Amino acid sequence: MDSVRFRPMTEADIEPVMVLEQAAYEVPWTAGIFADCLRVGYSCWVACRTDQAEEPIIGYALLSVAADEAHILNLCVSPDFQGHGLGSRLLKRLIDLARWHRAHRIILEVRQSNAHAAGMYERAGFKLVGTRKGYYQTADGGREDAVVMILELRTDA
């Protein structure tokens, strides 16, 4: 997808981001979580189509950095635009931001059932380091394990 630009997320973006969040996840985040991420200054980015006048949001990604560790909090591409490399481009943006913040590593959790996302992270160099039992809620009220993955950015640490 060549007709995409990235820009920082704003409060005005929360409503369209929630539309994507609800379309992509069976147990979506709330608007309040996104607002809190913006309020505390996390790196929050949106991907917008530039081939339409209103530049609709088709993806987003959020990263927190504390001390020497970055954490990918959420990375989502509209179901209509998955499979075209946009997720990998958003991931690269987060990796670049983590490096800019001088993080030594990036950690993330992904649903055990989300093999597509886990594969994208593996292709980017993330390694499986464990699981978090019952980490994610499921739509039926159950729990699903998370796969924990890490990308080491500095080998001298």
C-alpha positions as CSV (number, residue, x, y, z in Angstrom):
1,M,0.0,0.0,0.0
2,D,1.8,3.1,-1.3
3,S,-1.1,5.5,-0.5
4,V,-0.6,5.5,3.3
5,R,0.9,8.0,5.7
6,F,1.7,7.7,9.4
7,R,1.0,10.5,11.8
8,P,0.7,10.8,15.6
9,M,-2.7,9.9,17.0
10,T,-4.9,12.7,18.5
11,E,-8.0,12.6,20.7
12,A,-10.0,13.3,17.6
13,D,-8.8,10.0,16.2
14,I,-10.2,7.9,19.1
15,E,-13.7,7.5,17.5
16,P,-12.5,6.1,14.1
17,V,-9.8,4.0,15.9
18,M,-12.6,2.5,18.0
19,V,-14.4,1.5,14.9
20,L,-11.3,-0.5,13.8
21,E,-10.7,-1.9,17.3
22,Q,-14.2,-3.2,17.4
23,A,-14.0,-4.7,13.9
24,A,-10.7,-6.4,14.6
25,Y,-10.9,-7.7,18.1
26,E,-13.5,-9.9,19.9
27,V,-12.7,-8.1,23.2
28,P,-11.8,-4.6,22.1
29,W,-10.1,-1.9,24.2
30,T,-12.3,1.0,25.4
31,A,-12.1,4.5,24.2
32,G,-10.9,5.4,27.7
33,I,-7.8,3.2,27.3
34,F,-6.8,5.0,24.1
35,A,-7.4,8.4,25.8
36,D,-5.3,7.3,28.8
37,C,-2.5,6.2,26.4
38,L,-2.5,9.6,24.7
39,R,-2.7,11.5,28.1
40,V,0.3,9.8,29.5
41,G,2.4,10.4,26.4
42,Y,2.8,6.9,24.9
43,S,3.8,6.8,21.2
44,C,0.5,6.5,19.5
45,W,0.3,6.5,15.7
46,V,-2.3,6.1,13.0
47,A,-2.0,4.9,9.4
48,C,-4.2,6.9,7.0
49,R,-5.1,6.4,3.4
50,T,-3.9,9.3,1.3
51,D,-5.8,8.3,-1.9
52,Q,-9.1,9.7,-0.4
53,A,-9.9,13.3,0.5
54,E,-10.8,12.5,4.2
55,E,-7.7,10.3,4.7
56,P,-9.5,7.5,6.7
57,I,-7.6,5.7,9.4
58,I,-6.9,2.1,8.4
59,G,-4.4,1.1,11.2
60,Y,-2.8,2.2,14.4
61,A,-0.1,1.2,16.8
62,L,0.8,2.1,20.4
63,L,4.2,1.8,22.2
64,S,5.2,2.6,25.7
65,V,8.8,3.0,26.8
66,A,10.1,2.9,30.4
67,A,13.8,2.8,31.3
68,D,15.4,0.6,28.7
69,E,12.4,-1.4,27.7
70,A,9.7,-0.7,25.1
71,H,6.3,-2.5,25.1
72,I,4.0,-2.8,22.1
73,L,0.6,-2.2,23.6
74,N,-1.5,-2.5,20.5
75,L,-1.0,-2.9,16.7
76,C,-4.0,-3.2,14.5
77,V,-4.8,-3.0,10.8
78,S,-8.4,-2.8,9.5
79,P,-9.6,-6.2,8.5
80,D,-10.2,-4.8,5.0
81,F,-6.5,-3.9,4.6
82,Q,-4.8,-6.9,6.2
83,G,-2.4,-8.9,4.1
84,H,-0.8,-6.0,2.3
85,G,2.2,-5.3,4.5
86,L,0.7,-2.4,6.5
87,G,1.1,-4.3,9.8
88,S,4.8,-4.8,9.1
89,R,5.2,-1.1,8.2
90,L,3.5,-0.1,11.5
91,L,5.7,-2.6,13.4
92,K,8.8,-1.1,11.7
93,R,7.7,2.4,12.9
94,L,7.4,1.1,16.5
95,I,10.8,-0.5,16.3
96,D,12.4,2.7,15.0
97,L,10.7,4.7,17.8
98,A,12.0,2.2,20.4
99,R,15.5,2.6,19.0
100,W,15.1,6.4,19.1
101,H,14.1,6.1,22.8
102,R,17.3,4.0,23.2
103,A,15.3,1.0,24.4
104,H,17.4,-2.2,24.7
105,R,14.5,-4.5,23.9
106,I,10.9,-4.6,22.8
107,I,8.4,-6.9,24.5
108,L,4.8,-7.8,23.4
109,E,2.0,-10.2,24.0
110,V,0.0,-11.7,21.2
111,R,-3.0,-14.1,21.5
112,Q,-1.9,-17.7,21.1
113,S,-4.5,-18.1,18.4
114,N,-3.2,-15.2,16.4
115,A,-0.7,-17.1,14.3
116,H,-0.7,-14.4,11.5
117,A,0.4,-11.7,13.9
118,A,2.9,-14.0,15.6
119,G,4.4,-14.8,12.2
120,M,4.8,-11.1,11.4
121,Y,6.6,-10.5,14.7
122,E,8.9,-13.6,14.1
123,R,9.8,-12.3,10.6
124,A,10.8,-9.0,12.2
125,G,13.2,-10.8,14.6
126,F,11.0,-11.3,17.7
127,K,11.7,-14.4,19.7
128,L,9.2,-16.4,21.7
129,V,10.2,-16.3,25.4
130,G,7.2,-17.6,27.2
131,T,3.4,-17.5,27.8
132,R,1.1,-15.6,30.1
133,K,-1.6,-18.1,31.1
134,G,-5.2,-16.7,30.8
135,Y,-3.9,-13.2,29.8
136,Y,-6.6,-12.4,27.3
137,Q,-10.4,-12.4,27.9
138,T,-12.5,-14.1,25.2
139,A,-15.9,-13.0,24.0
140,D,-17.5,-15.9,25.8
141,G,-16.0,-14.9,29.1
142,G,-13.2,-17.4,29.0
143,R,-9.5,-16.8,29.0
144,E,-6.8,-17.3,26.3
145,D,-3.0,-17.5,26.8
146,A,-0.7,-14.9,25.5
147,V,2.5,-15.6,23.7
148,V,5.3,-13.4,25.0
149,M,7.9,-12.2,22.4
150,I,11.0,-10.1,22.7
151,L,13.1,-8.3,20.2
152,E,16.6,-7.5,21.5
153,L,17.8,-4.1,20.1
154,R,21.1,-4.0,21.8
155,T,23.5,-6.9,22.2
156,D,25.9,-5.0,24.5
157,A,23.4,-4.6,27.3
